[in-house]
Amino acid sequence: MVTRTWRPHPLKTSIIELLQRKGAMTDVDLHNLIKEPQEVGFGALNTELLRLEIQGLIRVTALARGKRRVELIEAEKGRT
């Protein structure tokens, strides 16, 4: 039986806050920064990145084989 616990800080919020503070970074660097305070697997991070990209909050682009750049999309000035 697998027991799931709530994270004290949602993964979505952690990703957005890190990108706001540090700017664009690779997915590997983002995973290393997130997994220190929280136990987050690379698969869970990829799933959340996909959700955020579909919502239009971040942009993920390919850099080299196996590396991706993750950046926060700036909100438009007229948009709330």
C-alpha distances in whole Angstrom, upper triangle without the diagonal:
4,6,10,13,16,19,22,24,23,23,26,28,28,29,32,33,33,35,37,38,38,39,38,36,35,31,30,32,30,27,28,29,26,24,26,25,22,19,19,19,22,21,19,23,25,23,24,27,28,27,30,32,32,33,36,35,35,36,35,37,37,39,39,37,33,35,35,36,35,37,37,39,42,42,46,48,49,45,44
4,6,10,13,15,19,21,20,20,22,25,24,25,28,29,29,31,34,34,35,36,35,33,31,27,27,29,27,23,25,26,23,20,22,21,18,15,16,16,19,17,16,19,21,19,21,24,24,24,26,29,29,29,32,31,31,33,31,34,34,36,36,34,30,31,31,33,31,33,33,36,38,39,42,45,46,42,40
4,7,10,13,16,18,17,18,21,23,22,24,27,27,28,30,32,33,33,34,34,32,31,27,27,28,26,23,24,25,21,19,21,20,16,14,15,16,19,18,16,19,22,20,20,24,25,24,26,28,29,29,32,30,30,32,31,34,35,37,37,35,32,32,32,33,31,33,32,35,37,38,41,43,44,40,38
4,7,9,13,14,14,14,17,19,19,20,23,24,24,27,29,29,30,31,31,29,28,25,25,26,23,20,22,22,18,17,19,17,14,12,13,14,17,16,13,16,19,17,17,21,22,20,22,25,25,25,28,27,27,29,28,31,32,34,35,33,30,30,29,30,28,29,29,31,33,34,37,40,40,37,35
4,6,9,12,12,13,16,17,17,19,21,22,22,25,27,27,28,30,30,28,28,24,24,25,22,20,21,21,17,16,17,15,12,11,12,15,18,17,14,17,20,18,17,21,22,21,22,25,26,25,28,26,26,29,28,32,33,34,35,34,30,30,29,30,27,29,28,30,32,32,36,38,39,35,33
4,6,8,8,10,13,14,14,16,18,19,20,22,24,24,26,27,27,26,26,23,24,24,21,19,20,19,16,15,17,14,11,11,12,15,18,17,14,16,19,17,15,19,21,19,19,23,23,22,25,23,24,27,26,30,31,33,34,34,30,29,28,28,25,26,25,27,29,29,33,35,35,32,30
4,5,6,8,11,11,11,13,16,16,16,19,20,21,22,24,24,23,23,20,21,21,17,16,17,16,12,12,13,10,8,9,10,13,16,16,13,14,17,16,14,17,19,18,18,21,22,21,24,21,22,24,24,28,29,30,32,31,28,27,25,25,22,23,22,25,27,27,31,33,34,30,28
4,7,9,12,11,10,14,15,15,16,19,20,20,21,23,24,24,24,22,22,21,18,17,18,16,13,13,14,10,9,11,13,16,19,19,16,16,20,19,16,19,21,20,19,23,24,23,25,22,22,26,26,29,31,32,34,34,30,29,27,26,23,24,23,25,26,27,30,32,33,30,27
4,6,9,7,7,10,12,11,12,15,16,16,18,20,21,21,21,19,20,19,16,15,16,14,11,12,13,10,9,11,12,15,17,18,14,14,17,17,14,16,19,17,16,20,21,20,21,18,19,22,22,26,28,29,31,31,28,26,24,23,20,20,19,21,23,23,27,28,30,26,24
4,5,5,6,9,10,11,12,15,16,17,18,19,20,20,20,18,19,18,15,14,16,14,11,13,14,12,10,12,11,14,15,16,12,12,15,13,10,13,15,13,13,16,18,16,18,15,16,19,20,23,26,27,29,29,26,24,22,21,18,18,17,19,21,21,25,27,28,24,22
4,5,5,6,9,10,11,12,14,15,16,17,17,16,17,14,15,15,11,11,13,12,8,10,13,11,9,10,8,11,12,12,9,8,11,10,7,10,12,11,11,14,16,15,16,14,14,17,17,20,22,23,25,25,22,20,18,18,15,16,15,18,20,20,24,26,28,24,23
4,5,5,6,9,10,11,12,14,16,16,16,16,16,14,16,16,12,13,15,14,11,13,16,14,12,14,12,14,14,14,11,9,11,10,7,8,11,9,8,11,13,11,13,10,11,14,15,18,21,23,25,25,22,20,18,17,13,14,12,14,16,17,20,23,24,21,19
4,5,5,6,9,10,11,12,14,15,16,16,18,16,18,17,13,14,16,13,11,14,15,13,12,15,13,16,17,17,14,12,15,14,10,11,14,12,10,14,16,14,15,11,12,16,17,20,23,24,27,28,25,22,20,18,15,14,12,15,16,16,20,22,23,20,18
4,6,5,6,9,10,11,12,13,14,14,15,14,15,13,10,11,12,10,7,10,12,10,10,12,11,14,14,16,13,11,14,14,11,11,15,14,12,15,17,16,17,13,13,16,16,20,22,23,25,26,23,20,18,17,14,14,12,16,17,18,22,24,26,23,21
4,6,5,6,9,10,11,11,11,11,12,10,12,11,8,9,12,9,8,11,13,12,12,14,12,14,13,14,12,9,11,12,9,8,12,12,9,12,15,14,14,11,10,12,13,16,18,19,22,22,20,17,15,13,10,10,9,13,15,16,20,22,24,21,20
4,5,5,6,9,10,10,11,12,14,13,15,14,11,13,15,12,11,15,16,15,15,17,15,17,17,18,15,12,14,14,11,10,13,12,9,11,14,12,12,8,8,12,13,16,19,20,23,24,22,19,16,14,10,9,7,10,11,13,16,19,21,18,17
4,5,5,6,9,10,12,13,15,15,16,14,11,13,15,11,11,14,15,14,14,17,16,18,18,20,17,14,17,17,14,13,17,16,13,15,18,16,16,12,12,15,16,19,22,22,25,27,24,21,19,16,13,12,10,13,13,14,18,20,22,20,18
4,5,5,6,7,9,10,12,12,13,11,8,11,11,8,8,12,13,12,13,16,15,17,16,18,16,13,15,17,14,13,16,17,14,16,19,18,17,13,12,14,15,18,20,20,22,24,21,18,16,14,11,10,10,13,14,16,20,22,24,22,21
4,5,5,5,6,8,11,11,13,11,8,12,13,11,11,15,16,16,17,19,17,18,17,19,17,14,15,17,14,12,15,15,12,13,17,16,14,11,9,11,12,15,17,17,20,22,20,17,14,11,8,7,6,10,11,14,17,19,22,20,19
4,6,6,8,11,14,15,17,14,12,15,16,13,14,18,18,18,19,21,20,22,21,22,20,17,18,20,16,15,18,18,14,15,18,17,15,11,11,13,15,17,20,20,24,26,24,20,18,14,11,9,7,10,10,12,15,17,20,18,17
4,6,9,11,14,15,17,14,12,15,15,12,13,17,16,16,18,21,20,22,21,23,22,18,20,22,19,17,21,20,17,19,22,20,19,15,14,16,17,20,22,21,24,26,24,21,19,16,13,11,10,13,13,15,19,20,23,21,20
4,7,8,11,13,14,11,10,13,13,11,13,16,16,16,18,21,19,21,20,22,21,17,19,21,19,17,20,21,17,18,22,21,19,16,14,15,16,17,19,18,21,23,22,18,16,13,11,10,10,14,14,17,20,21,25,23,23
4,7,10,12,14,12,10,14,15,13,14,18,18,19,20,22,20,22,20,22,21,17,18,20,18,15,18,19,16,16,20,19,17,13,11,12,13,14,17,16,19,22,20,16,14,11,9,7,7,10,11,14,17,19,22,21,21
4,7,9,12,10,9,13,14,13,14,17,19,20,20,22,20,20,18,20,19,16,16,18,16,13,16,17,14,14,18,18,15,13,10,9,10,11,13,12,15,18,17,13,10,7,6,4,7,10,12,15,18,20,23,22,22
4,7,8,6,7,10,11,11,12,15,16,18,19,20,17,18,15,18,18,14,14,17,16,13,16,18,15,15,19,19,17,15,12,11,10,11,12,11,13,15,14,10,8,6,6,7,10,13,15,19,21,24,27,25,26
4,5,5,6,9,10,11,12,14,16,18,18,19,16,16,13,15,16,12,12,15,15,12,14,17,15,15,18,20,18,16,13,11,9,9,9,9,10,12,10,7,5,4,6,9,12,15,18,21,24,27,29,27,28
4,6,5,6,9,10,10,12,15,17,16,16,13,12,9,11,12,9,8,12,12,9,12,14,13,13,17,18,17,15,12,11,9,10,10,10,12,12,9,7,6,6,6,10,13,16,19,22,25,28,30,28,28
4,5,5,6,9,10,11,13,16,15,15,12,11,9,12,13,10,10,14,14,12,15,18,17,17,20,21,21,19,16,15,12,13,12,12,12,13,9,7,8,9,10,13,16,19,22,25,28,31,33,31,31
4,5,5,6,9,10,11,14,14,15,13,13,11,14,15,12,13,16,15,13,17,19,17,18,21,22,21,19,16,16,13,14,14,13,14,15,13,10,10,10,10,12,15,18,21,24,27,29,32,30,30
4,5,5,6,9,10,12,12,13,11,12,10,13,12,9,11,14,12,11,14,16,14,15,18,19,18,16,13,14,12,14,15,15,16,17,14,11,10,10,8,10,12,16,18,21,25,27,30,27,27
4,5,5,6,9,11,10,10,8,8,7,10,10,7,9,12,11,11,14,16,15,16,19,20,20,18,15,16,14,16,16,16,17,17,14,12,12,12,11,14,15,19,22,24,27,30,32,30,29
4,6,5,7,10,10,10,9,10,9,13,13,11,13,16,15,15,18,20,19,20,23,24,23,21,18,19,17,19,18,18,18,19,15,14,14,14,13,16,18,21,24,26,30,32,35,32,32
4,6,6,8,9,11,10,12,12,15,14,11,14,17,15,15,18,19,18,19,23,23,22,19,17,18,17,19,20,19,21,21,18,16,15,15,13,15,16,20,22,24,28,30,32,30,29
4,6,6,6,8,7,10,10,13,11,9,12,14,12,13,16,17,16,18,21,20,21,18,16,18,17,19,20,21,22,22,19,17,16,16,14,15,16,19,21,24,27,29,32,29,28
4,6,5,5,5,8,9,12,11,10,13,15,14,15,18,19,18,20,23,23,24,21,19,21,19,22,22,22,23,22,19,18,18,18,16,18,19,23,25,27,31,33,35,32,31
4,6,7,9,11,13,16,15,13,17,19,17,18,21,22,21,23,26,26,26,23,22,23,22,24,25,24,25,25,22,20,20,20,19,20,21,25,27,29,32,34,37,34,33
4,7,9,12,14,17,15,14,18,19,17,18,22,22,21,23,26,25,26,23,22,24,23,26,27,27,28,28,24,23,22,22,20,21,21,25,26,28,32,33,36,33,31
4,6,9,12,14,12,11,15,16,14,16,19,19,19,22,24,23,25,22,21,23,22,25,26,26,27,27,23,22,21,21,19,21,21,24,26,28,31,33,35,32,31
4,7,10,12,10,11,14,15,14,16,19,19,19,22,24,24,26,23,22,24,22,25,25,26,26,26,22,21,21,22,20,22,23,26,28,30,34,36,38,35,33
4,7,8,6,7,10,11,11,13,15,16,16,19,21,21,22,20,19,20,19,21,22,23,23,23,19,18,18,19,17,19,20,23,26,27,31,34,35,32,31
4,5,5,6,9,10,11,12,15,16,17,18,20,21,23,21,19,20,18,20,20,21,21,20,16,16,16,18,17,20,21,24,27,29,32,35,37,34,33
4,6,5,6,9,10,10,12,14,15,16,18,20,21,19,17,18,15,17,16,18,18,16,13,13,13,15,14,17,19,22,25,27,30,33,35,32,32
4,5,5,6,9,10,11,13,14,15,17,19,20,19,17,18,15,17,17,19,19,17,14,14,14,16,15,18,20,22,26,27,31,34,35,32,32
4,5,5,6,9,10,11,12,14,16,17,19,17,16,17,16,18,19,21,21,20,17,16,16,17,15,18,19,21,24,25,29,32,33,30,29
4,5,5,6,9,10,11,12,14,15,16,15,13,14,12,15,16,18,19,18,15,14,13,14,12,14,15,18,21,23,26,29,31,28,27
4,5,5,6,9,10,10,12,14,15,14,12,13,10,13,13,16,17,16,13,12,11,12,11,14,15,17,21,23,26,29,30,27,27
4,5,5,6,9,10,11,13,14,14,13,14,12,15,16,19,20,19,16,16,14,15,13,16,16,18,21,23,26,29,30,27,26
4,5,5,6,9,10,11,12,11,11,12,12,15,17,19,21,21,18,17,14,15,12,14,14,16,19,20,23,26,27,24,23
4,5,5,6,9,10,11,9,8,9,8,11,13,16,18,18,15,14,11,11,8,10,11,13,16,18,21,24,25,22,22
4,5,5,6,9,10,10,9,9,9,12,14,17,18,18,16,15,12,13,11,13,13,14,17,19,21,25,26,23,23
4,5,5,6,9,9,9,11,11,15,17,20,22,22,20,18,16,16,13,14,13,14,17,17,20,23,24,21,20
4,5,5,6,5,6,8,10,13,16,19,21,22,20,18,15,14,11,11,10,10,13,14,17,20,21,18,18
4,5,5,6,5,6,7,11,14,17,19,20,18,16,13,12,10,10,9,9,13,14,16,20,21,18,18
4,5,8,8,9,10,13,16,20,22,22,21,19,16,16,13,14,13,12,15,15,17,21,21,18,19
4,6,8,10,12,16,19,22,25,25,23,22,18,17,14,14,12,11,13,13,15,18,18,15,15
4,6,7,11,13,17,20,23,24,23,21,17,15,12,11,9,7,10,10,12,15,16,13,14
4,7,10,14,17,19,23,24,22,20,16,14,11,9,6,6,8,9,12,15,16,13,13
4,7,10,14,16,19,20,19,16,12,10,7,6,4,5,9,10,13,17,18,16,16
4,7,10,12,16,17,16,14,10,8,6,5,6,6,10,13,15,18,20,18,19
4,7,9,12,14,13,10,6,6,5,7,9,10,14,16,19,22,24,22,23
4,6,10,11,11,9,6,5,7,9,12,12,16,19,20,24,26,24,26
4,6,8,8,6,4,6,9,12,15,16,19,22,24,27,30,28,29
4,7,8,6,5,6,10,12,16,17,20,24,26,29,31,30,31
4,6,5,7,9,13,16,19,21,24,27,29,32,35,33,35
4,6,8,12,15,18,21,23,26,30,32,35,37,35,37
4,7,10,13,17,20,22,25,28,31,34,36,34,35
4,7,10,13,17,19,22,25,28,31,33,31,32
4,6,10,13,15,19,22,24,27,30,28,29
4,7,10,12,15,19,21,24,27,25,26
4,7,10,13,16,19,22,24,22,23
4,6,9,12,15,18,21,19,20
4,6,9,12,15,18,16,16
4,6,9,12,14,13,14
4,6,9,12,10,12
4,6,8,7,8
4,6,5,8
4,6,8
4,7
4
